[in-house]
Amino acid sequence: MDPLFYIADTLVFAGIFALLTLSLNLEYGFTGLGNFGKVAFFMAGAYTYAVMASAHMPCYLCLIGAGLAAGLIGFLITFPVLRLREDYLAIVTLSFGEILRITIKAQEGIAGGVQGIVVPGAFAPFTDSVRLLALANIGLVLFCLLFTFLLVQLLTHSPYGRILRGIREDETAMQAIGKNTVIYKAGALATGSVIAGVAGGLFAQYISFIDPYMFLPLVTFFVWIMLILGGPGNNWGALLGGLTVELINRGTRIAKDYLSLPVDPNNLQFILFGMLIILFLLYRPQGLLPEGPVKTAARKEVLRWRSSLPTGS
Amino acid sequence: MEILVADRLIKDFGGLRVLNEASLTVTEGTITGLVGPNGSGKTTFFNVLYGLLKPDGGSIHFRGEPITGLPPYRIYRKGMALGFQIPRLISRLTVLDNLLLAVRQEDGTGLGTALFARRHWQEKEKGLTYKAREILELVELAPLALKPAGELSGGQRKLLEIGRALMADPVMLLLDEPAAGVNPVLGRKIYATLERLQREKGLTFLVIEHRLEMLLDFAHYVYLMDAGRIVLAGKPAEVIAHPDFYTIYAGESYQWLS
């Protein structure tokens, strides 16, 4: 096979997972919400895209639809538990992912059920060249990634983002200073779900066939590994984590053919990821790129007048 | 004129009645003290007044409006602020961010405005830094403005907690031992600052305080609490002169005060 195609494939997947990591970063990294059902919103986006694209709607509409559907589901699923302790959110999201997957698997009528559904490619009508197709896919994913990155960057370096970080640290204190924390948590989860939905749409479009077996809880855990490695609370870290983990993932798949190991080589990456998680949580919980300060005009202003103080620190 | 009226508040924790028909009235523009032995229910009283706990009976009125059972964020928006006994700062954010978080109606705090009214809130935020600076200078934390709040010492945290409560321009502050954990000179300074704010801006303070000399010097009115109810009320000198004050609270070694 064309080695360029393998690189292109890696890039597309790294981009899609970076999107998921950015969305988890908004929820967990900034707001402290443990969403253990990321795959559910990814899946909702993928299936919405598949159904809409099968109805011959244009690609951009399908992507918007995928984002909105996932966002709406995210809001409806999580809103009732946001008043409860945070562990309940983890339980509800984790189980919702499984419920969604098993429901679609069991229902012939919903988007092909267990047999899966073919997704028409967005660029297929325009070209037959495999290389051009790969390039177009990379372009689409990178465009969405860039747009999302700018969005979350602007959002997290604003008074809104400051409140999200405050909620992560001490929700009661934030209520005591006038913040309706439930609304903020719902906003972060809905936005995160929209991003995950778009990632799902891109995924469906790219691989052109989806079935329920692609949306195992493993996807969620991969996203968590990416965020923990990259650096929760840092959007650059989320990008880096997505790319690094995807490269390790691909690298170990190739490496296992050349290594002789005392264990089943297919398990190599799971051993590696497990070790990485433990090592990072123990020795570098802030991830590769630690969280930075909230950058707004106020910070610049204070930097300016602080330099004129006699005892600056 | 009374700004805060609590009428026969009841709060039960399981079978334990922590507030037993506790009532109190705070007059606008005064410093009112709340004293009582440990476990008498002072902090619970504050938590109920501020909506952090829902009362099991009784009513609370703030500026003539009923606020019984409202969540704290709505009480805050009505102009009351609370300083916790143990400061609850956002430790990974800077001192400056902690102050900015407390602004009552800050622009750019909504999902939409944060993104689409960027220039607008950036401009407003620049203006807010001047106010933040004033408060930081008041509590002597200006050089530490960009330090994470978690790196402050215990006394500095206490000061920042008060500064944060002031950032919202409240009309009334509930402060749980504002001078606890700071040295006596700074403690007096905190009270002198509160008194100045009361005199110049007409702010109202309700403070829990264990240092009797502070109450004698700064408070206009004092309530003594015991076992979930108010047992004595009056001007500081009157309360301190009352024999019950010693049996319930201060102990005989403090008799010299009267």
Contacts between the chains, C-beta under 8 A, distances in Angstrom:
chain1	res1	chain2	res2	distance
A	151	B	115	7.2
A	154	B	114	7.2
A	154	B	115	5.7
A	154	B	118	7.0
A	155	B	111	7.5
A	155	B	114	5.8
A	155	B	115	6.3
A	158	B	108	5.3
A	158	B	114	3.9
A	158	B	115	7.6
A	158	B	118	7.3
A	158	B	121	7.1
A	159	B	100	7.1
A	159	B	106	5.2
A	159	B	107	7.2
A	159	B	108	4.1
A	159	B	109	4.6
A	159	B	114	6.4
A	159	B	121	6.2
A	159	B	125	7.1
A	160	B	108	6.4
A	160	B	109	5.6
A	160	B	110	6.6
A	160	B	111	6.2
A	160	B	113	7.8
A	160	B	114	3.6
A	161	B	114	7.1
A	162	B	93	6.9
A	162	B	97	5.6
A	162	B	100	6.7
A	162	B	101	6.0
A	163	B	101	6.6
A	163	B	109	6.0
A	165	B	90	6.9
A	165	B	92	7.0
A	165	B	93	6.0
A	166	B	90	4.7
A	166	B	93	6.7
A	166	B	101	5.3
A	169	B	90	4.6
A	169	B	91	6.3
A	169	B	92	6.0
A	169	B	93	7.3
A	170	B	88	5.3
A	170	B	89	7.9
A	170	B	90	6.2
A	172	B	52	7.0
A	172	B	88	6.8
A	173	B	84	7.5
A	173	B	88	3.8
A	173	B	89	7.3
A	173	B	90	6.8
A	174	B	90	7.9
A	174	B	101	7.4
A	175	B	52	7.7
A	175	B	71	6.6
A	175	B	72	4.7
A	175	B	73	5.0
A	176	B	50	7.0
A	176	B	52	7.1
A	176	B	72	5.1
A	176	B	73	7.8
A	176	B	76	6.8
A	176	B	81	8.0
A	176	B	82	5.3
A	176	B	84	7.3
A	176	B	88	7.2
A	177	B	73	7.9
A	177	B	76	6.2
A	177	B	81	7.5
A	177	B	101	6.0
A	177	B	102	4.5
A	177	B	164	6.8
A	177	B	168	6.9
A	178	B	72	8.0
A	178	B	73	4.9
A	178	B	76	3.7
A	178	B	77	5.4
A	178	B	102	7.5
A	178	B	104	5.8
A	178	B	168	6.8
A	179	B	73	5.7
A	179	B	101	7.8
A	179	B	109	7.9
A	180	B	71	7.7
A	180	B	73	5.1
A	181	B	73	7.7
A	187	B	111	4.8
A	191	B	111	6.9
A	291	B	92	7.2
A	293	B	93	7.8
A	293	B	94	6.1
A	293	B	97	7.6
A	293	B	146	7.5
A	294	B	93	6.8
A	294	B	94	7.8
A	294	B	97	5.6
A	296	B	122	6.6
A	296	B	125	5.5
A	297	B	122	4.1
A	297	B	123	7.3
A	297	B	125	5.0
A	297	B	126	4.8
A	298	B	96	6.4
A	298	B	100	6.0
A	298	B	125	4.4
A	298	B	126	6.5
A	298	B	128	6.4
A	298	B	129	4.8
A	298	B	132	7.5
A	299	B	94	7.7
A	299	B	96	6.9
A	299	B	146	7.1
A	301	B	125	8.0
A	301	B	126	5.1
A	301	B	129	4.4
A	302	B	96	5.4
A	302	B	129	5.6
A	302	B	132	7.7
A	302	B	133	7.6
A	302	B	145	5.0
A	302	B	146	6.1
A	303	B	146	7.0
A	305	B	129	7.9
A	305	B	133	6.7
A	306	B	142	7.9
A	306	B	143	7.2
A	306	B	145	6.0
A	306	B	146	6.6
A	309	B	142	6.4
A	309	B	143	5.4
A	311	B	143	4.8
A	312	B	143	5.9
A	313	B	143	5.6
A	313	B	144	6.4
A	313	B	147	6.7
